[in-house]
């Protein structure tokens, strides 16, 4: 099992609308691509929230091939959609993890 982790710091000015967009549009759009079997969406605690809260979204892929298919076929358009909606009001980074237990 592979976990595609997206960590995002969001400006306070868009925070509530961004969370709603994530729940109602962005996460469902990613999940409907069929590359991931489940996800977790969480707010990071015990971090510096002065410039805005930080969230993590973890998408679970059954294989590295499924993750790679998402990256090759879908990631660019979905990232562009985020930029089109929120501009420079957020910053994020992505990482890939493999479950070892």
C-alpha positions as CSV (number, residue, x, y, z in Angstrom):
1,X,0.0,0.0,0.0
2,X,1.3,3.5,-0.9
3,X,0.2,6.8,0.6
4,X,0.2,9.9,-1.5
5,X,0.4,12.7,1.1
6,X,-0.4,16.3,0.3
7,X,0.4,18.9,3.1
8,X,-1.1,22.3,2.6
9,X,-0.9,25.6,4.5
10,X,-3.9,27.8,3.8
11,X,-4.3,31.5,4.3
12,X,-6.8,32.4,7.0
13,X,-8.7,34.5,4.4
14,X,-9.8,31.4,2.4
15,X,-9.6,28.8,5.1
16,X,-13.3,27.9,5.5
17,X,-14.1,28.1,1.8
18,X,-11.0,26.0,1.0
19,X,-12.0,23.3,3.4
20,X,-15.5,23.2,1.9
21,X,-14.0,23.0,-1.6
22,X,-11.7,20.2,-0.5
23,X,-14.6,18.2,0.9
24,X,-17.1,18.8,-1.8
25,X,-15.1,19.1,-5.0
26,X,-11.3,18.4,-4.9
27,X,-11.2,15.2,-2.9
28,X,-14.2,13.7,-4.7
29,X,-12.6,14.6,-8.0
30,X,-9.4,12.8,-7.1
31,X,-11.2,9.8,-5.7
32,X,-13.4,9.4,-8.8
33,X,-10.2,8.8,-10.9
34,X,-10.1,5.3,-9.5
35,X,-6.4,5.4,-8.5
36,X,-6.9,5.5,-4.7
37,X,-9.1,3.3,-2.5
38,X,-9.5,5.6,0.5
39,X,-8.3,8.9,1.9
40,X,-7.9,10.8,5.2
41,X,-8.2,14.6,5.5
42,X,-6.9,16.1,8.7
43,X,-5.8,19.4,10.3
44,X,-2.3,19.4,11.7
45,X,-2.2,20.5,15.4
46,X,0.7,21.9,17.4
47,X,2.0,23.9,14.4
48,X,2.4,27.6,13.9
49,X,-1.0,28.8,12.6
50,X,-0.1,32.5,12.5
51,X,-0.3,32.6,8.7
52,X,-3.0,30.0,8.5
53,X,-3.9,26.4,9.4
54,X,-2.1,23.4,7.9
55,X,-3.9,20.3,6.5
56,X,-2.8,17.0,5.3
57,X,-4.7,14.8,2.8
58,X,-3.5,11.2,2.5
59,X,-4.7,9.2,-0.5
60,X,-4.2,5.4,-0.3
61,X,-3.1,3.6,-3.5
62,X,-3.1,-0.2,-3.7
63,X,0.1,-0.2,-5.8
64,X,2.8,2.2,-7.0
65,X,1.4,1.8,-10.5
66,X,-2.0,3.2,-9.4
67,X,-0.2,6.2,-7.9
68,X,1.9,6.7,-11.0
69,X,-1.2,6.5,-13.2
70,X,-2.8,9.3,-11.1
71,X,0.4,11.4,-11.4
72,X,0.7,10.8,-15.2
73,X,-3.0,11.1,-16.2
74,X,-4.7,13.4,-13.6
75,X,-2.4,15.4,-11.3
76,X,-1.6,18.2,-13.6
77,X,-5.2,19.2,-14.3
78,X,-6.3,18.9,-10.6
79,X,-3.3,21.0,-9.5
80,X,-4.2,23.6,-12.1
81,X,-7.8,23.7,-10.8
82,X,-6.5,24.4,-7.3
83,X,-4.3,27.2,-8.5
84,X,-7.2,28.6,-10.6
85,X,-9.4,28.6,-7.5
86,X,-7.0,29.8,-4.8
87,X,-4.0,31.4,-6.5
88,X,-1.2,32.2,-4.1
89,X,-3.4,31.8,-0.9
90,X,-2.0,28.3,-0.2
91,X,1.3,26.5,-0.4
92,X,1.7,22.7,-0.4
93,X,4.2,19.9,-0.7
94,X,3.7,16.3,-1.7
95,X,5.3,13.1,-0.6
96,X,4.9,9.4,-1.3
97,X,5.1,6.9,1.5
98,X,5.0,3.1,1.5
99,X,3.4,1.2,4.4
100,X,5.9,-1.1,6.0
101,X,3.7,-2.9,8.7
